[in-house]
């Protein structure tokens, strides 16, 4: 092979590797969600102040917790459980997955995917209310 072909082949392989690495978090997110039957629905009534305070205390969070939408990338970069948004969403995701996960081998992957989904699709007040009502 000529030197030019080797360079082109190397560049092509590096490009493919970069694409695979960039797509991997979204592929894992999709796989995790595909193992869950349905999606949770937000609570229809508000949680009491005592429920919210109790949940925040158990999670060791302050009253001024900021719930921000996350992506599979941000979830991985923030370490998942270290992010207050993810910790609140995980309470809801865990409770939902107990009844709706089709294959327990995907518990962690599906839990992480549903945690991301919840932060992207529910409002902060819906997340906090649902987590507090689960009596966590």
C-alpha positions in Angstrom: 0.0 0.0 0.0 1.1 3.5 -0.7 1.7 6.0 2.1 -1.3 8.0 0.9 -3.7 5.0 1.2 -2.4 4.3 4.7 -3.1 7.9 5.7 -6.6 7.8 4.2 -7.4 4.5 5.8 -6.1 5.8 9.2 -8.1 9.0 8.9 -11.2 7.0 8.0 -10.8 4.7 10.9 -10.2 7.6 13.3 -13.4 9.3 12.0 -15.4 6.2 12.5 -14.1 5.7 16.0 -14.9 9.3 16.8 -18.5 8.9 15.5 -18.9 5.7 17.5 -17.7 7.4 20.7 -19.9 10.4 20.2 -23.0 8.2 19.5 -22.4 5.7 22.3 -24.2 7.7 25.2 -27.3 8.2 23.1 -27.3 4.5 22.0 -27.0 3.4 25.6 -29.8 5.9 26.6 -32.1 4.4 23.9 -31.3 0.9 25.0 -32.0 1.7 28.6 -35.3 3.3 27.8 -36.3 0.4 25.5 -36.1 -2.0 28.5 -38.7 0.0 30.4 -42.5 -0.7 29.9 -44.1 2.8 29.4 -43.1 6.0 31.2 -44.1 7.4 34.5 -46.7 10.1 34.7 -46.4 13.2 37.0 -48.4 13.3 40.2 -51.8 14.9 40.0 -51.7 16.6 43.4 -49.0 18.6 45.2 -46.8 17.1 47.9 -46.9 18.6 51.4 -44.1 20.7 52.8 -43.3 17.9 55.3 -43.0 15.4 52.5 -40.7 17.6 50.5 -38.5 18.5 53.5 -38.3 14.8 54.5 -37.2 13.8 51.0 -34.6 16.6 50.7 -33.3 15.7 54.2 -32.9 12.0 53.2 -31.1 12.9 50.0 -29.0 15.4 52.0 -30.0 18.3 49.7 -30.8 21.9 50.5 -34.2 23.6 50.0 -32.7 25.5 47.1 -32.0 22.5 45.0 -31.8 23.3 41.3 -33.3 20.8 39.0 -31.8 21.0 35.5 -32.4 18.9 32.4 -29.6 16.6 31.6 -28.4 14.6 28.6 -26.6 11.3 28.4 -23.4 13.2 28.1 -24.0 15.5 31.1 -25.1 12.5 33.2 -21.8 10.7 32.4 -19.7 13.8 32.9 -21.3 14.7 36.2 -21.1 11.3 37.6 -24.8 10.7 37.8 -25.4 10.4 41.5 -23.4 13.6 42.3 -25.9 15.8 40.5 -28.8 17.0 42.7 -31.2 16.8 39.7 -30.2 13.2 39.0 -30.6 12.3 42.7 -34.1 13.5 42.9 -35.0 12.0 39.5 -33.4 8.7 40.5 -36.0 8.4 43.4 -38.8 8.4 40.8 -36.9 6.3 38.3 -36.1 3.6 40.8 -39.7 3.3 42.1 -41.0 3.1 38.5 -38.5 0.5 37.4 -39.3 -1.8 40.2 -42.7 -2.5 38.5 -41.9 -1.8 34.9 -38.5 -3.0 34.0 -38.7 -5.9 31.6 -35.2 -7.3 32.3 -33.4 -6.8 35.6 -30.0 -7.2 33.9 -30.5 -3.6 32.7 -31.4 -2.1 36.1 -28.6 0.4 36.2 -28.6 1.3 32.6 -32.4 1.7 32.5 -32.3 3.6 35.8 -29.8 6.1 34.4 -31.7 6.4 31.1 -35.0 7.0 32.9 -33.3 9.5 35.2 -32.1 11.5 32.2 -35.6 11.2 30.6 -37.3 12.5 33.7 -35.0 15.6 33.9 -35.7 16.3 30.3 -39.5 15.7 30.2 -40.8 16.7 33.7 -40.7 20.1 35.3 -38.7 20.6 38.5 -41.8 20.9 40.6 -43.2 17.6 39.1 -40.0 15.8 39.9 -39.7 17.1 43.5 -43.4 16.4 44.1 -43.3 12.8 42.8 -40.1 12.1 44.7 -41.6 13.5 47.9 -44.8 11.5 47.5 -42.9 8.3 47.2 -42.0 8.8 50.9 -38.3 8.3 50.1 
